[in-house]
């Protein structure tokens, strides 16, 4: 009962903070003006993701103080998330060179990895592997990719919020399935603060998340996936399956643009979800489709992996195959002039 009340309070706090940020953005004319690379057509306040950041950064230390969350977990997530959010906020309100943003992202990833109790075991087809120092490098790259792809995928109303909520709720269910339900608190907190923001970001959005919020969500979700691997090795694969829509679309698009020789750091509208939103003429059908895919396809496969019925990597490949076909169907990474 107390836990439920706490989640409701922080969700309400996030919604209230988002409202205040929207009022501030309107008063200061901090608007996202549509251009040729935009997926929206109406000037909209931006920077609402700061509400997600602030609510989470307050809630998690409070929970750690009463023993509901471990301090090492709290310090890792809060420190890395805060750094990424500050860099994103500054970039939202000015410009930070890509190389400095990337450096800050790797520092944030290193901080998060520092607070892990060592590397979780990577299990492939029943065999555990200890990757040693190489593993730290690979995980740092994974975390940086996750936070950047989350930024790339935050391009239409509600999609990044719906992704975060469904992944966190799915991750909490996976904890329960392996008998570690008490470790789901942080995931539920993140779902709650994002739900508060979604009240203002659901299509048609009244405020946008901005880089501060999207980058923060990317690295925190990556950190939660790594922490879950310590509870049970198969949960790492489960979290990657739950993140499948964003991982497949962003990775497919990046590879295709790299092979074509595009400047991948430049803004574009060639992700599959962006082509889909233009095809359907609205953001809502695509955002709801992501919700359905996550709940009806990816979550069942993540549960199958969590129960140990299917090897994690095999389950991930099976779950990702239809997503890859959808990415092809909706021209992920194709030249925008072909639309």
C-alpha positions in Angstrom: 0.0 0.0 0.0 2.8 2.4 0.9 4.7 1.5 -2.2 1.7 2.1 -4.4 1.0 5.5 -2.7 4.6 6.5 -3.2 4.5 5.6 -6.9 1.3 7.7 -7.3 2.8 10.6 -5.6 5.9 10.7 -7.8 3.8 10.2 -10.9 1.7 13.2 -9.9 4.8 15.2 -9.0 6.3 14.5 -12.5 3.0 15.6 -14.1 3.0 18.8 -12.1 6.6 19.5 -12.9 5.9 18.9 -16.6 3.0 21.4 -16.4 5.3 24.0 -14.7 8.0 23.4 -17.3 5.5 23.9 -20.1 4.4 27.2 -18.6 8.0 28.3 -18.3 8.8 27.3 -21.9 5.8 29.2 -23.2 6.7 32.3 -21.2 10.3 32.2 -22.5 9.4 31.2 -26.0 11.4 28.0 -25.7 9.7 26.3 -28.6 10.6 23.5 -31.0 9.9 25.2 -34.4 9.0 22.8 -37.2 11.5 22.5 -40.1 12.3 20.2 -43.0 13.7 17.5 -40.6 10.8 17.6 -38.1 8.1 15.1 -37.7 5.7 17.6 -36.3 3.9 20.6 -37.8 3.1 22.8 -34.8 5.5 24.8 -32.6 5.6 23.0 -29.3 7.3 23.7 -26.0 10.4 21.6 -25.3 12.5 20.4 -22.4 9.7 18.6 -20.5 12.0 15.6 -19.9 13.6 17.6 -17.1 10.6 16.7 -15.1 11.4 13.0 -15.5 15.0 13.6 -14.5 14.2 15.7 -11.4 11.5 13.4 -10.1 13.7 10.3 -10.5 16.8 12.0 -9.0 14.7 12.9 -5.9 12.8 9.6 -5.6 15.7 7.1 -5.9 17.9 8.5 -3.1 14.9 8.7 -0.8 14.2 5.0 -1.5 17.9 4.1 -0.9 17.7 6.0 2.4 14.9 3.7 3.6 16.5 0.6 2.3 14.2 -0.1 -0.7 17.0 0.4 -3.2 20.7 -0.4 -2.7 23.0 2.6 -2.5 25.4 1.3 -5.1 22.5 1.0 -7.5 21.2 4.4 -6.7 24.6 6.2 -6.9 25.3 4.5 -10.3 22.0 5.4 -11.9 21.7 8.9 -10.4 25.2 9.9 -11.1 25.3 8.7 -14.7 21.7 9.9 -15.4 22.4 13.4 -14.0 25.5 13.9 -16.0 23.9 12.8 -19.3 20.8 15.0 -18.5 22.9 18.1 -17.8 24.8 17.7 -21.1 21.5 17.2 -22.9 20.0 20.2 -21.2 22.9 22.4 -22.2 22.8 21.1 -25.8 19.0 21.7 -25.9 19.6 25.4 -25.0 22.7 26.0 -27.1 25.2 23.7 -28.8 27.9 21.3 -27.5 30.2 19.8 -30.0 29.5 16.1 -30.7 33.0 15.0 -29.5 32.4 16.6 -26.1 28.9 15.2 -25.8 30.3 11.7 -26.6 33.1 12.1 -24.0 30.5 13.0 -21.4 28.4 10.0 -22.4 31.4 7.6 -21.9 32.2 9.3 -18.6 28.6 8.6 -17.5 28.8 5.0 -18.7 32.1 4.5 -16.8 30.5 5.9 -13.6 27.6 3.6 -13.9 29.8 0.6 -14.5 32.0 1.6 -11.6 29.1 1.0 -9.2 28.3 -2.5 -10.5 29.7 -5.3 -8.3 31.8 -6.5 -11.2 30.7 -7.7 -14.6 27.6 -9.9 -14.7 28.2 -13.3 -16.4 27.3 -13.5 -20.0 25.4 -16.7 -20.6 25.3 -18.2 -24.2 23.5 -21.5 -24.7 24.0 -22.5 -21.2 27.7 -21.6 -20.9 28.8 -18.6 -18.8 31.5 -16.3 -20.1 33.6 -13.8 -18.1 34.7 -11.1 -20.6 37.1 -9.4 -18.1 38.2 -5.8 -19.0 37.1 -6.3 -22.6 33.6 -6.7 -21.2 33.7 -3.2 -19.5 34.6 -1.7 -22.8 31.8 -3.5 -24.6 29.2 -2.5 -22.0 30.4 1.1 -22.1 29.8 1.2 -25.8 26.4 -0.5 -25.3 25.3 2.1 -22.7 26.4 5.0 -24.9 24.6 3.5 -27.9 21.5 3.0 -25.9 21.4 6.6 -24.7 22.0 8.0 -28.2 19.5 5.7 -29.9 16.9 6.8 -27.4 17.6 10.3 -28.5 17.2 9.3 -32.2 14.0 7.5 -31.5 12.4 10.4 -29.6 10.9 11.9 -32.8 7.1 11.6 -32.6 4.6 12.2 -29.8 4.6 9.7 -27.0 6.8 7.1 -28.5 9.8 7.4 -26.1 7.5 7.7 -23.1 5.5 4.6 -24.1 8.7 2.7 -24.7 10.2 3.5 -21.3 7.0 2.7 -19.4 6.4 -0.7 -21.1 10.0 -1.7 -20.8 10.1 -0.8 -17.1 6.8 -2.6 -16.4 8.0 -5.6 -18.4 11.3 -5.6 -16.5 9.5 -5.5 -13.2 7.5 -8.6 -14.3 10.7 -10.4 -15.2 12.0 -9.8 -11.7 8.8 -11.3 -10.2 9.1 -14.3 -12.5 12.5 -15.2 -11.1 11.5 -14.6 -7.5 13.3 -11.2 -7.2 10.2 -8.9 -7.2 11.7 -6.7 -4.5 14.4 -5.6 -6.9 11.8 -4.1 -9.3 11.4 -0.9 -7.3 13.7 1.3 -9.4 12.0 0.1 -12.6 8.6 0.9 -11.2 9.8 4.4 -10.1 11.0 5.2 -13.6 7.8 4.0 -15.1 5.8 6.2 -12.7 7.8 9.4 -13.4 7.6 8.8 -17.2 3.8 8.2 -16.8 3.4 11.6 -15.2 5.2 13.2 -18.2 3.2 11.2 -20.7 0.1 13.0 -19.5 1.5 16.0 -21.4 3.3 14.1 -24.1 0.6 11.8 -25.4 -0.4 12.5 -29.0 -1.0 15.3 -29.7 1.9 16.3 -27.5 1.7 19.6 -25.5 5.4 19.5 -24.7 8.5 17.6 -26.0 11.0 15.6 -23.9 14.2 17.1 -25.3 17.7 15.6 -25.2 18.0 15.9 -21.4 15.1 13.5 -21.0 15.8 11.1 -23.8 19.5 10.7 -23.1 18.7 10.2 -19.4 16.1 7.5 -20.2 18.5 5.7 -22.5 21.4 5.4 -20.0 19.1 4.6 -17.0 17.3 1.9 -18.9 20.7 0.4 -19.9 21.8 0.6 -16.3 18.7 -1.2 -15.2 19.3 -4.0 -17.7 22.8 -4.5 -16.4 21.7 -4.5 -12.8 19.0 -7.1 -13.7 21.7 -9.4 -15.1 23.1 -9.6 -11.5 19.8 -10.9 -10.2 19.6 -13.6 -13.0 21.8 -13.7 -16.1 18.9 -14.4 -18.4 17.3 -11.1 -17.4 19.9 -9.2 -19.3 18.6 -10.8 -22.5 15.1 -10.2 -21.4 15.7 -6.5 -21.0 17.3 -6.3 -24.5 14.3 -8.1 -25.9 12.0 -5.5 -24.3 14.0 -2.7 -25.8 13.8 -4.3 -29.3 11.7 -1.8 -31.1 14.2 1.0 -30.4 17.3 -1.1 -30.8 16.4 -2.6 -34.1 15.0 0.6 -35.8 17.9 2.8 -34.6 20.6 0.2 -35.4 19.2 -0.7 -38.8 18.9 2.9 -39.7 22.4 3.8 -38.6 24.0 0.9 -40.5 22.2 1.7 -43.7 23.2 5.4 -43.5 26.8 4.5 -42.7 27.0 2.2 -45.7 25.6 5.0 -47.9 28.2 7.4 -46.6 25.7 9.8 -44.9 26.8 12.1 -42.1 25.2 10.1 -39.3 25.4 12.9 -36.8 23.1 15.2 -38.9 19.4 15.3 -38.2 17.2 13.2 -40.4 13.7 11.6 -40.7 14.7 8.2 -42.0 13.9 5.9 -39.1 11.2 3.3 -39.7 8.9 4.9 -37.1 9.2 8.3 -38.9 8.3 6.8 -42.3 5.4 5.0 -40.7 4.1 8.2 -39.0 4.1 9.9 -42.4 2.5 7.0 -44.1 -0.4 6.9 -41.6 -0.5 10.7 -41.4 -0.4 10.8 -37.6 1.8 9.9 -34.7 -0.8 8.1 -32.6 -1.1 4.9 -34.7 2.6 4.4 -34.6 2.9 5.1 -30.8 0.1 2.6 -30.1 1.7 0.1 -32.5 4.9 0.3 -30.4 2.8 -0.3 -27.3 1.2 -3.3 -28.9 4.4 -4.8 -30.1 6.0 -4.4 -26.7 3.2 -6.0 -24.8 2.0 -8.7 -27.2 5.2 -9.8 -28.8 8.3 -8.7 -27.0 7.1 -9.2 -23.4 6.0 -12.8 -24.0 9.4 -13.7 -25.5 11.2 -11.9 -22.6 9.2 -14.0 -20.2 10.0 -17.2 -22.1 13.7 -16.3 -21.7 13.3 -15.4 -18.1 11.8 -18.8 -17.3 14.8 -20.4 -19.1 12.7 -22.2 -21.7 14.8 -20.6 -24.5 18.4 -19.5 -24.6 18.7 -15.7 -24.2 20.5 -15.0 -27.5 18.2 -17.3 -29.4 15.1 -15.7 -27.9 16.4 -12.3 -28.8 17.1 -13.3 -32.4 13.6 -14.8 -32.7 12.0 -11.7 -31.1 14.0 -9.3 -33.3 13.3 -11.0 -36.7 9.8 -9.5 -37.2 11.1 -6.1 -36.1 13.9 -6.3 -38.7 11.2 -7.1 -41.3 9.1 -4.2 -40.2 12.2 -1.9 -40.4 12.6 -3.1 -44.0 8.9 -2.6 -44.7 9.0 1.0 -43.5 12.3 1.9 -45.2 14.5 2.4 -42.2 17.5 4.3 -43.3 16.3 4.8 -46.8 17.0 8.1 -48.6 14.2 10.5 -47.6 13.7 11.7 -51.2 12.3 8.2 -52.0 9.3 8.9 -49.7 
